[in-house]
């Protein structure tokens, strides 16, 4: 039996039995609310408090700034639709790893897991943990080292997630609610307490229509799409969501829609309080807004909100991504110990600890900022490639090659055109990054290609075993 056939058989068993325990011993304990908070928590980090100024530096009209964020939200929602159908078809642990392996070849799924562990997830975790450590030390004034705070933060969140998916998801939900509260405070202050607001829609473009304007709009879309990324990681834990064929789609669509609303309100407030020109000149727009409205106390409050937001992102990353490495080990494509699930907590503790240890190592090297520079093209390449799996599955469905459980209840509206738009948007980000940062991008491609001989080793070992 091939790997793909085995994956299909498992999907069919899960879809027909509706069992509380998955084939790998993981437990279905995540409800719709927690799943929705996980979707939102994977998107909302520190970026929304900072990236509005990056967009303002590239497009100068207030109306166009908001339009770029709307466009980014539409692309994210299309992605949510696509991954909702993929999750409906294959509600299995591993998400993109499973889709890519089943649609194309196990090697493709392995390469995604390879770069996810080495750079995509751990590089992001390292950068966010260091950001939290700096905010924490600035807010508290405690005589701790930055490295010490990084280690303790990751150790605590790792410990929480090793105690069970239910506890991990509940902690993540609490942190996401606190993030929403911080954003609501920022929005409320900007809407109701500012005395002399700036216009939020005029001038619309900020420059005459031209080919150059289209170029800068494209450049502005890159940080926007990056800010909207992260919702796809919820598919990693599909097998631990109660009734995933129904609740995963709902969580993705509601969660992404909620984040779109939050992001648009934050940008609206930044433009309203600071104005387009001042927004482009400050690298800490959220702090600048709160300082204008509530003084230094307001700036400290939003700094606390940013710190909470970074912890929430870390919690979500530790909860979701280790399921990919666990799935790889289950398929014989990684160390067998990484597939270990404790009988009491029913979570892949070795996979969780492995990711956090590597994230600490990346943080301690101080190279995380360079890693982030070449993570973007790899990440968006795989997000788009995973979306293209839908064409493969739809074709197999037309040919009658799919089992009953792989025929979804949810279907992407407007497919194939909406799916094509999403894939093109993802790969335009890849192309823009390759063109703008060719050196960093080539490093990322090199790391990706190094995974091929590693896959060959594990595939041969699995055949011999």
Residue pairs with C-beta under 8 A, 6 or more apart in sequence:
1 9
3 101
3 106
3 331
4 101
4 102
4 106
7 90
7 92
7 98
7 101
7 102
8 102
8 402
8 403
8 406
9 403
10 23
10 92
11 89
11 90
11 91
11 92
11 403
11 405
11 406
12 403
12 404
12 405
12 406
13 23
14 22
14 23
14 91
14 92
14 239
14 405
15 91
15 245
15 404
15 405
15 406
16 404
16 405
18 243
19 28
20 27
20 28
21 27
21 28
21 346
22 28
22 93
22 239
22 240
24 93
24 239
24 326
24 327
24 330
24 339
24 341
25 341
25 343
25 346
26 93
26 165
26 239
26 240
26 323
26 341
26 346
26 347
26 348
27 164
27 165
27 166
27 240
27 346
28 239
28 240
28 241
28 242
28 244
29 164
29 165
29 166
29 169
29 240
29 242
29 346
30 38
30 165
30 166
30 169
30 237
30 240
30 241
30 242
31 241
31 242
31 247
32 242
32 247
32 250
32 251
33 173
34 169
34 170
34 172
34 173
35 169
35 234
35 241
35 247
35 248
35 250
35 251
35 255
36 250
36 251
36 254
36 255
36 258
37 169
37 172
37 173
37 176
37 177
37 255
38 169
38 172
38 173
38 176
38 234
38 237
38 251
38 255
38 316
38 319
38 320
39 80
39 231
39 234
39 251
39 252
39 254
39 255
39 256
40 176
40 179
40 180
40 255
40 258
40 259
41 172
41 175
41 176
41 179
41 312
41 313
41 315
41 316
42 230
42 231
42 232
42 233
42 234
42 313
42 316
42 317
42 320
43 76
43 227
43 228
43 229
43 230
43 231
43 255
43 256
43 259
44 176
44 179
44 183
44 259
44 262
44 309
44 312
44 313
45 128
45 230
45 309
45 310
45 312
45 313
46 128
46 131
46 306
46 309
46 310
46 313
47 223
47 226
47 227
48 183
48 227
48 262
48 263
48 266
49 266
49 284
49 285
49 286
49 287
49 302
49 305
49 306
49 309
50 283
50 284
50 285
50 286
51 223
51 224
51 226
51 227
52 65
52 266
52 267
52 270
52 279
52 285
53 270
53 279
53 280
53 281
53 282
53 283
53 284
53 285
54 220
54 223
55 65
55 68
55 69
55 220
55 223
55 224
55 267
56 65
56 270
56 276
56 279
56 280
57 280
58 216
58 217
58 219
58 220
59 65
59 68
59 206
59 216
59 217
59 220
60 206
60 207
60 276
60 277
60 280
61 203
61 204
61 205
61 206
61 207
61 276
62 198
62 199
62 200
62 201
62 202
62 203
62 204
62 206
62 271
62 276
63 200
63 201
63 202
63 203
63 204
63 205
64 204
64 205
64 206
64 217
65 220
65 267
65 271
65 276
65 279
66 200
66 201
66 264
66 267
66 268
66 271
68 217
68 220
68 221
68 224
69 224
69 263
69 264
69 267
70 264
71 221
71 224
72 221
72 224
72 225
72 227
72 228
73 228
73 256
73 259
73 260
73 263
73 264
75 225
75 228
75 421
75 422
75 425
76 225
76 228
76 229
76 231
76 256
76 259
76 260
77 253
77 256
77 257
77 260
78 412
78 418
78 419
78 421
78 422
79 231
79 232
79 256
79 383
79 387
79 422
80 231
80 252
80 253
80 255
80 256
80 257
81 252
81 253
81 412
81 413
81 418
82 387
82 390
82 412
82 418
82 419
82 422
83 95
83 231
83 232
83 235
83 252
83 386
83 387
84 248
84 249
84 252
84 253
84 410
84 412
85 249
85 390
85 408
85 410
85 411
85 412
86 99
86 235
86 386
86 387
86 389
86 390
86 393
87 95
87 235
87 238
87 244
87 245
87 248
87 249
87 252
88 245
88 248
88 249
88 408
88 409
88 410
89 393
89 402
89 406
89 407
89 408
90 98
90 99
90 102
90 238
90 406
91 238
91 239
91 241
91 244
91 245
91 248
92 98
92 238
92 239
92 327
93 236
93 237
93 238
93 239
93 240
93 323
93 326
93 327
93 330
94 109
94 113
94 236
94 323
94 324
94 326
94 327
94 328
95 232
95 233
95 234
95 235
95 236
95 237
95 238
95 323
95 324
96 109
96 112
96 232
96 235
96 236
96 324
96 382
96 383
96 386
97 109
97 110
97 112
97 113
97 116
97 236
97 324
97 327
97 328
98 109
98 327
99 109
99 386
99 389
100 108
100 109
100 112
100 382
100 385
100 386
100 389
101 108
101 109
101 110
101 331
102 109
102 389
103 388
103 389
103 392
103 393
104 389
104 392
106 331
106 333
106 455
106 459
107 452
107 455
107 459
108 385
109 328
110 328
110 333
110 451
110 454
110 455
110 458
111 448
111 451
111 452
111 455
112 324
112 382
112 386
113 324
113 325
113 327
113 328
113 333
113 334
114 448
114 450
114 451
114 454
114 455
115 378
115 382
115 444
115 447
115 448
115 451
116 321
116 324
116 325
117 321
117 324
117 325
117 354
117 355
117 358
118 358
118 447
119 371
119 374
119 375
119 378
119 444
119 447
120 375
120 378
120 379
121 317
121 321
121 355
121 359
122 355
122 358
122 359
122 362
123 362
123 368
123 371
123 372
123 375
124 317
124 372
124 375
125 154
125 314
125 317
125 318
125 355
125 356
125 359
125 362
125 363
126 359
126 360
126 362
126 363
126 368
126 371
127 363
127 368
127 369
127 371
127 372
128 310
128 313
128 314
128 317
129 150
129 153
129 154
129 310
129 314
129 359
129 363
130 146
130 150
130 363
130 368
131 306
131 310
132 149
132 153
132 307
132 310
132 311
132 314
133 146
133 147
133 149
133 150
133 153
134 146
135 303
135 304
135 306
135 307
135 310
136 142
136 149
136 307
137 144
137 146
137 149
138 303
139 300
139 303
139 304
139 307
147 363
147 364
150 360
150 363
150 364
151 360
153 311
153 314
154 314
154 318
154 356
154 359
154 360
155 356
157 311
157 314
157 315
157 318
157 356
158 318
158 352
158 353
158 356
160 167
160 168
160 171
160 315
161 167
161 168
161 315
161 318
161 319
161 347
161 352
162 342
162 345
162 347
162 349
162 352
162 353
163 345
163 347
164 345
164 346
164 347
165 237
165 240
165 319
165 346
165 347
168 315
168 318
168 319
168 347
169 319
171 315
172 312
172 315
172 316
172 319
175 308
175 311
175 312
175 315
176 312
178 305
178 308
178 312
179 305
179 308
179 309
179 312
180 262
181 305
182 302
182 304
182 305
182 306
182 308
182 309
183 262
183 265
183 266
183 305
185 301
185 302
185 305
186 266
186 269
186 286
186 289
186 290
186 302
186 305
187 265
187 266
187 268
187 269
189 269
189 289
189 290
189 293
189 294
189 298
190 268
190 269
190 270
190 272
190 273
190 289
190 293
191 269
191 272
193 293
193 294
194 272
194 273
194 292
194 293
197 272
197 273
198 271
198 272
198 273
198 274
198 275
198 276
200 268
200 271
200 272
205 213
206 276
207 213
218 428
218 432
219 432
221 425
221 428
221 429
222 376
222 429
222 432
222 433
225 380
225 425
225 426
225 429
226 376
226 429
227 263
228 256
228 259
228 260
228 263
229 379
229 380
229 383
230 313
230 316
231 252
231 255
231 256
231 259
232 383
232 386
233 316
233 317
233 320
233 321
234 248
234 251
234 252
234 255
234 320
235 248
236 320
236 321
236 323
236 324
237 319
237 320
237 323
238 244
238 248
239 323
240 323
241 247
241 248
241 251
245 408
245 409
246 409
249 410
266 286
269 289
270 279
270 285
270 286
270 289
271 279
273 288
273 289
273 292
273 293
274 282
274 285
274 288
274 289
274 292
278 288
279 285
282 288
286 302
286 305
286 306
287 299
287 302
287 303
289 302
290 298
290 299
290 301
290 302
291 298
291 299
294 301
317 355
318 352
318 355
318 356
321 355
322 348
322 351
322 352
322 354
322 355
323 348
323 351
325 334
325 338
325 348
325 351
325 354
325 355
326 338
326 339
326 341
326 348
326 351
328 334
328 338
329 335
329 336
329 337
329 338
329 339
329 351
330 339
331 462
332 458
332 461
332 462
332 465
333 455
333 458
333 459
333 462
334 458
337 350
338 348
338 350
338 351
338 354
339 348
339 350
339 351
340 348
340 349
340 350
341 347
341 348
341 349
342 349
362 368
362 371
370 440
373 437
373 440
374 437
374 440
374 441
374 442
374 443
374 444
374 447
375 444
376 429
376 433
377 429
377 430
377 433
377 434
377 441
377 444
377 445
378 444
378 445
378 447
378 448
380 426
380 427
380 429
380 430
380 433
381 426
381 427
381 430
383 426
384 422
384 423
384 425
384 426
384 427
384 430
387 419
387 422
387 423
387 426
388 419
388 423
390 412
390 415
390 419
391 416
391 419
393 402
393 406
394 415
396 402
397 406
397 407
412 418
412 419
433 441
434 441
